[in-house]
Each structure stands twice: as structure tokens, then as C-alpha cells.
């Protein structure tokens, strides 16, 4: 089947799979109806917001860019002009809470350094806005639990920017187990790149919360969890460091193994030094290999039956359309705050295992 890019965004954006999901308890009525599109304010105009999310919001059918929150006044003019953002929808980190009085913003998308997610998700929820939050959702299980509770109390929805949930190859990975039901599954997932600038926030514990694990390892955890379709029982992890100065505050490289209830196992790796980018799933009689696996474009899959030819989508556009659809039609999401919390449970267990040298229960 041939798809044009735009058609595929539209199709997935109103995802037929999503329509099968149950509605969310406590949100019994669709919040909006008719042709209304959700209006989004991006918080933190860095690399991801500027180069991926804002351009993607020009291709979404169920939401649009209508506000910005920035601590850098010099960025404002360019954004205003490029995206036609009204002055009344422009905030900084101090006056952000006034967004509560702004009915023309429906959703706040938090794209800040990791340690700031917690504060801004909570402030957004208290302002009565639905929230999209980048990964990792928070720095700890406690933070994630509180973020979920505050959003629930405020009656707003919370989603985590797991862009690969909508990516066709990863959707195959999620279903691959169904055809190979018997026997043990083995998953190998790895994501790493060589990080540059030693002064960036990703290498500062106070802002990043951790190193490659928080930033990239989370993709490998996600992939193992959704390929196997179970929550890990335990992890055993090992840390390796080659540059003690650059990585004085955060982890450089970690490899870890997870054991799952169905006796399935995964072996994963993340690094800020050695590039790695693969997902491999093996069942008793089938295998699936995705290499590269975690890129925005050009992921390439093959199976024991041959090469997989799937469309290359705009992941960010489909992700934001899908979240918007969940809000508009009151549908559950597989990228909810609860999903973000599950990853932080695993990450905490991995760090504990690194520290103790023991297997740790998740
Ligand atoms: P950047 O460093 O490029 O941007 C972060 C922005 O946050 C800054 O530009 C700045 O925006 C704002 N900010 C506020 N306080 C600080 C501070 N103390 N130090 C640095 N920046 C600050 O980061 P990214 O855009 O790459 O990452 C942002 C988030 O998005 C992270 O949580 C990351 O994990 C996630 N991400 C997710 C990706 C995905 O594929 N899902 C890909 C890339 C990142 P301003 O000047 O407007 O105030």
C-alpha cells in the first residue's frame, strides 16, 4: 500500500486503533466537540521545540501552535513572526501561571530540561491546562506519582512525549509477540550517541537527573517493555565510565538485563560515548530487527520473512494529533502519565542495581 506523508499523518492522527480504547473514567464527556482544534503552548524553546515540535504543529489536524513560554526574550520576535503567535499568548517562567486566565490555550507542552518537568507539569495542571510532557516524565517515581495525582485532581489529561508509540515499525514491534506466542522471547534494545558540548545541561545532574539512562536508555526500556508486553520483575545493571571529568555528575554508559514474568528476558545498553541504535526481538521461530530503531526518520526493519517496507511518518505530528484525539474524544492513551511512571520505576531499579551490584526488584 502506498501512502503520501500527509495522508498517513491524517490517518494515524485519528488512529483507528485508538478508537478501540476505552474512555477515561472521570472524563465521561468529550471536552470539545465539532471541528475544534486544540491550541497548544510550547514551554521551553530549545532544540526539540524549535526544530521538531513547532514545524510538526504546522502539519497537525487536531491541534495547532498558539502560544509560547520562554525565559529568553530574544527568541520571542522570531517565533511571533514565524508562527503568528498573539502577544497575549506569550509567557515567561515567572508569569506562566497567568495562563490559567487564558481561555485560548488548551494544552501546555513541557519541553524543558528534565528536572523542570515536574514543576511545570504541576503548574500547568493547576492552571487547568491539559499537559504534554517530554520524556523522562520526572526524575523519580515520587515526582511522577505526584504529577499524576495533581493532574487528576485538576481534571486535566497528562501525556508523555513517547513519539515512537505512533511509529509504524514500533507498532509492529508491539504486536510481534502475538504471532510467536510460544516459548521465551528475547529482546535486545540499545540506544546511545556520542554527546558533544561538555557544558550542556544534559551532563549536569541538577538539570538532567541522570545521564544517558535518563535521556536515551529510557527508549531501550520502553522498547523492551512494549515488545514483551509485560512489566519487568527485576533488573541487573552495570555502569562503565571512560571519561570521569565529562561524566563526573551523570552516567556515561550502562548495560542492564531485565527479567519478565513470562520468563522473557531483555538485554539493553545506553551510552553517551558509543553510538548504538537497535531493537531486536527473537521468539521461538521468528525474529524482528530494527536498525536504526529510534531515529525521527529512516528507521529500517527486517524480519525472518524479509524486509519491512513501512511509511516514514512525521512522528511528532502524529503523536500530538493522537494525544489531541484522546482529549477531544475522551480516549485512553498508551503514553499517559502512568506509562511515564512505569519507566521511572525501572530507571530507579537500574540505578540501585548499579550502586549495589545486585539484582533489584522493580
Ligand atoms: P534544549 O537544551 O535544546 O532546550 C531546552 C530549553 O529549555 C532551552 O532552550 C530553554 O528555552 C529552556 N530552559 C529553561 N531553563 C533552562 C536551563 N536552566 N538550562 C537550559 N535550558 C533551559 O533541550 P532539548 O530541546 O533537546 O530537550 C528538552 C526536553 O525535550 C528534554 O526533556 C529532552 O529529554 C526532551 N527531548 C525529547 C526528544 C524526543 O524525541 N521525544 C528529543 C529531544 C529532546 P528558553 O530559552 O525558551 O527558555
Boltz pocket constraint, residues with backbone or C-beta under 6 A from the ligand:
constraints:
  - pocket:
      binder: B
      contacts: [[A, 43], [A, 44], [A, 45], [A, 46], [A, 47], [A, 48], [A, 49], [A, 69], [A, 70], [A, 71], [A, 72], [A, 75], [A, 110], [A, 111], [A, 112], [A, 113], [A, 114], [A, 134], [A, 135], [A, 136], [A, 161], [A, 162], [A, 163], [A, 201], [A, 207], [A, 214], [A, 215]]
      max_distance: 6.0
